[in-house]
Amino acid sequence: MRAPAAEMTDAEDSSGEGVYRRLRADVVLARLAPGQKLGLDALRQVYGTSIGTLREALNRLASEGLIAAEGQRGFTVAPVSEKDFREIADLRLLLECHALVPAFAAGDLEWEGRVVGAHHKLAVLERRLLAGEPADAALWKRYDREFHHALIETCGSAALLETCTAAYDRYLRYQMVAVLFRGTVAAEQHAALLDCALRRDAASACRVLEAHVAGCVDHVVRTGALLPFAGGRPAARPLEAAPPARLRARA
């Protein structure tokens, strides 16, 4: 199964798979901005590989909806919009709620331990954010992703897990563009999901997840976090991958 973007590293790897993974992580983690032009010559210098390898990686990302291929005009990072975000959020909910039912039914004590451990790491970072401490946005979202993945990992279908990962990564890109933490409500919803998992209550978990995702989408739209990227026009930034964004808790 493809490695989630939040788990990818910045290790220099000029192989075809390595370049694909690095590019994918830079797009999903918003180090490359929505709507940003991706010139092959500049990319070749940044990623230390050939034009042919870059084309192959970019075409793979285009098939995933993360890159827009514009024929003879080259490649750009896929734009963002409120409509697209809502559609991706709906897809994520459809897939994860479907996976929660068999996952909760099959989960054993080892699974419980992984879920509790994943939530512990996320909760510690959330407490730091709530205390006003700066935090690495990529690490915060990595722990978030690990917790949500742990909830469904025993669903029994590798294909479903891979599809959930792809949908989550597209959803994650919007979160990284907005760089937001919704404060206590998000932390409480994560705790509620943990409680549902330990009680094997998939129906309640789906309701919590629906409120969790809907609240995130509404917050992003209400705060206008996507407006700087409206129409695919990115905020100015260099092509080279930037360090992970820093953030503070928002009530």
C-alpha positions as CSV (number, residue, x, y, z in Angstrom):
1,M,0.0,0.0,0.0
2,R,1.3,3.5,-0.8
3,A,2.8,5.2,2.1
4,P,0.7,8.2,3.4
5,A,2.2,11.5,2.7
6,A,2.4,12.5,6.3
7,E,4.8,9.6,6.9
8,M,7.1,10.5,4.0
9,T,10.5,12.0,4.7
10,D,12.6,14.5,2.9
11,A,15.5,12.1,2.4
12,E,17.3,12.7,-0.8
13,D,16.2,9.9,-3.2
14,S,16.5,10.4,-6.9
15,S,15.0,7.1,-7.9
16,G,11.6,7.2,-9.7
17,E,9.7,6.0,-6.6
18,G,11.7,8.3,-4.3
19,V,11.0,11.4,-6.5
20,Y,7.3,10.5,-6.7
21,R,7.1,10.2,-2.9
22,R,9.0,13.5,-2.2
23,L,6.9,15.4,-4.7
24,R,3.7,13.9,-3.4
25,A,4.6,14.8,0.2
26,D,5.5,18.4,-0.9
27,V,2.1,18.7,-2.6
28,V,0.0,17.1,0.2
29,L,1.8,19.0,3.0
30,A,1.4,22.3,1.0
31,R,5.1,22.9,0.6
32,L,4.2,23.4,-3.0
33,A,1.2,25.8,-3.2
34,P,-2.1,25.2,-5.0
35,G,-1.9,26.5,-8.5
36,Q,1.9,26.8,-8.5
37,K,3.6,26.2,-11.8
38,L,6.0,23.3,-11.8
39,G,8.7,24.0,-14.4
40,L,10.7,20.8,-15.2
41,D,14.1,22.5,-15.2
42,A,13.6,24.0,-11.8
43,L,12.2,20.8,-10.4
44,R,15.2,18.9,-11.8
45,Q,17.5,21.0,-9.7
46,V,15.4,20.7,-6.5
47,Y,14.8,17.0,-6.7
48,G,18.1,16.0,-8.3
49,T,16.7,13.8,-11.0
50,S,16.1,13.6,-14.8
51,I,13.3,15.3,-16.7
52,G,11.9,11.8,-17.7
53,T,11.7,10.7,-14.1
54,L,10.0,14.0,-13.1
55,R,7.4,13.6,-15.9
56,E,6.6,10.0,-14.8
57,A,6.1,11.2,-11.2
58,L,4.0,14.2,-12.2
59,N,1.8,12.1,-14.4
60,R,1.2,9.7,-11.5
61,L,0.3,12.6,-9.3
62,A,-2.0,13.9,-12.0
63,S,-3.9,10.6,-12.0
64,E,-4.4,11.1,-8.3
65,G,-5.8,14.6,-8.7
66,L,-2.9,16.3,-6.9
67,I,-1.3,17.7,-10.0
68,A,-2.9,19.3,-13.1
69,A,-1.4,18.4,-16.4
70,E,-1.9,21.2,-19.0
71,G,-0.8,19.5,-22.2
72,Q,2.0,21.5,-23.8
73,R,1.9,24.1,-21.0
74,G,3.3,21.7,-18.5
75,F,2.2,20.9,-14.9
76,T,0.8,22.9,-12.0
77,V,-0.2,21.9,-8.4
78,A,-3.9,21.2,-8.4
79,P,-6.0,24.3,-7.4
80,V,-8.2,24.3,-4.3
81,S,-11.8,25.4,-3.9
82,E,-14.6,25.2,-1.4
83,K,-16.6,22.9,-3.7
84,D,-13.7,20.5,-4.2
85,F,-13.0,20.5,-0.4
86,R,-16.6,19.6,0.4
87,E,-16.6,16.8,-2.2
88,I,-13.4,15.4,-0.9
89,A,-14.7,15.6,2.7
90,D,-17.8,13.7,1.7
91,L,-15.7,11.0,0.0
92,R,-13.5,10.7,3.1
93,L,-16.6,10.3,5.3
94,L,-18.2,7.7,3.0
95,L,-15.1,5.6,2.9
96,E,-14.1,5.8,6.6
97,C,-17.5,5.2,7.9
98,H,-17.8,2.2,5.7
99,A,-14.4,0.9,7.1
100,L,-15.2,1.6,10.7
101,V,-17.9,-1.1,11.0
102,P,-15.8,-4.1,10.1
103,A,-12.7,-2.6,11.7
104,F,-14.4,-2.2,15.1
105,A,-15.9,-5.7,14.8
106,A,-12.5,-7.3,14.1
107,G,-10.4,-5.2,16.4
108,D,-8.6,-7.2,19.1
109,L,-6.6,-6.2,22.2
110,E,-3.5,-5.5,20.0
111,W,-5.6,-3.1,17.9
112,E,-6.9,-1.4,21.0
113,G,-3.3,-0.8,22.0
114,R,-2.4,0.8,18.7
115,V,-5.5,3.0,18.8
116,V,-4.8,4.1,22.4
117,G,-1.1,4.8,21.5
118,A,-1.9,6.8,18.4
119,H,-4.4,8.9,20.3
120,H,-2.0,9.5,23.1
121,K,0.6,11.1,20.8
122,L,-2.1,13.2,19.1
123,A,-3.6,14.2,22.5
124,V,-0.2,15.3,23.9
125,L,0.4,17.6,20.9
126,E,-3.1,18.9,21.1
127,R,-2.6,19.8,24.7
128,R,0.5,21.7,23.8
129,L,-1.4,23.6,21.1
130,L,-4.2,24.4,23.5
131,A,-1.5,25.8,25.9
132,G,-0.4,28.2,23.2
133,E,2.9,26.4,22.4
134,P,4.2,26.4,18.8
135,A,4.0,23.1,17.0
136,D,5.1,21.6,13.8
137,A,2.0,21.4,11.5
138,A,3.3,18.4,9.6
139,L,3.9,16.4,12.9
140,W,0.6,17.4,14.2
141,K,-1.2,16.2,11.1
142,R,1.0,13.0,11.0
143,Y,-0.3,12.1,14.5
144,D,-3.9,13.0,13.4
145,R,-3.5,10.7,10.4
146,E,-2.0,7.9,12.4
147,F,-4.9,8.0,14.8
148,H,-7.6,8.0,12.1
149,H,-5.8,5.2,10.2
150,A,-5.5,3.1,13.4
151,L,-9.3,3.2,13.8
152,I,-9.9,1.5,10.5
153,E,-6.8,-0.6,10.0
154,T,-8.5,-3.8,10.9
155,C,-11.3,-3.4,8.3
156,G,-10.0,-6.4,6.4
157,S,-9.6,-4.8,3.0
158,A,-6.2,-3.6,1.7
159,A,-8.0,-1.9,-1.2
160,L,-10.4,0.0,1.1
161,L,-7.5,1.1,3.2
162,E,-5.5,2.3,0.2
163,T,-8.6,4.2,-1.1
164,C,-9.1,5.7,2.4
165,T,-5.5,6.9,2.4
166,A,-5.8,8.5,-1.0
167,A,-8.9,10.4,0.1
168,Y,-7.4,11.4,3.4
169,D,-4.3,12.8,1.7
170,R,-6.4,15.0,-0.6
171,Y,-8.3,16.2,2.5
172,L,-5.1,16.7,4.4
173,R,-3.8,19.0,1.7
174,Y,-6.6,21.4,2.4
175,Q,-5.9,21.3,6.1
176,M,-2.2,22.1,5.5
177,V,-3.1,25.0,3.2
178,A,-5.4,26.4,5.9
179,V,-3.0,25.4,8.8
180,L,-5.7,25.4,11.4
181,F,-6.4,23.8,14.7
182,R,-9.9,24.1,15.9
183,G,-9.0,23.9,19.6
184,T,-10.9,22.1,22.3
185,V,-13.7,20.9,20.0
186,A,-11.3,18.9,17.8
187,A,-9.5,17.4,20.8
188,E,-12.8,16.4,22.4
189,Q,-14.0,14.7,19.1
190,H,-10.8,12.7,19.0
191,A,-11.3,11.6,22.5
192,A,-14.9,10.6,21.7
193,L,-13.7,8.6,18.7
194,L,-11.3,6.7,21.0
195,D,-14.1,6.0,23.4
196,C,-16.3,4.7,20.6
197,A,-13.5,2.4,19.4
198,L,-13.0,0.9,22.9
199,R,-16.7,0.3,23.2
200,R,-16.9,-1.0,19.6
201,D,-19.6,1.5,18.8
202,A,-19.2,2.1,15.1
203,A,-22.5,3.9,14.7
204,S,-21.6,6.6,17.3
205,A,-18.1,6.8,15.8
206,C,-19.5,7.7,12.4
207,R,-21.7,10.4,13.9
208,V,-18.6,11.9,15.7
209,L,-16.5,11.6,12.5
210,E,-19.3,13.4,10.5
211,A,-19.3,16.3,13.0
212,H,-15.5,16.3,13.1
213,V,-15.1,16.6,9.3
214,A,-18.0,19.0,8.8
215,G,-16.7,21.3,11.5
216,C,-13.3,21.4,9.9
217,V,-14.8,22.2,6.4
218,D,-17.1,24.9,7.8
219,H,-14.2,26.4,9.8
220,V,-12.0,26.6,6.7
221,V,-14.7,28.2,4.6
222,R,-15.8,30.6,7.4
223,T,-12.3,31.9,8.0
224,G,-11.6,32.4,4.3
225,A,-8.4,30.4,4.5
226,L,-8.8,29.3,0.8
227,L,-9.3,32.8,-0.6
228,P,-5.6,33.5,-1.2
229,F,-5.7,30.5,-3.6
230,A,-9.0,31.3,-5.3
231,G,-8.8,30.7,-9.1
232,G,-5.7,28.7,-8.7
233,R,-3.5,31.7,-7.9
234,P,-1.0,30.7,-5.2
235,A,0.5,32.9,-2.6
236,A,4.0,33.8,-3.6
237,R,6.6,31.3,-2.5
238,P,9.8,29.8,-3.9
239,L,9.8,26.5,-5.7
240,E,12.1,24.8,-3.3
241,A,10.3,22.8,-0.6
242,A,9.8,25.0,2.5
243,P,10.1,23.8,6.0
244,P,6.9,22.6,7.7
245,A,4.6,25.4,8.8
246,R,4.3,26.4,12.4
247,L,1.0,27.1,14.1
248,R,-0.6,27.9,17.3
249,A,-4.0,26.8,18.7
250,R,-7.1,28.6,17.6
251,A,-10.1,28.6,19.8
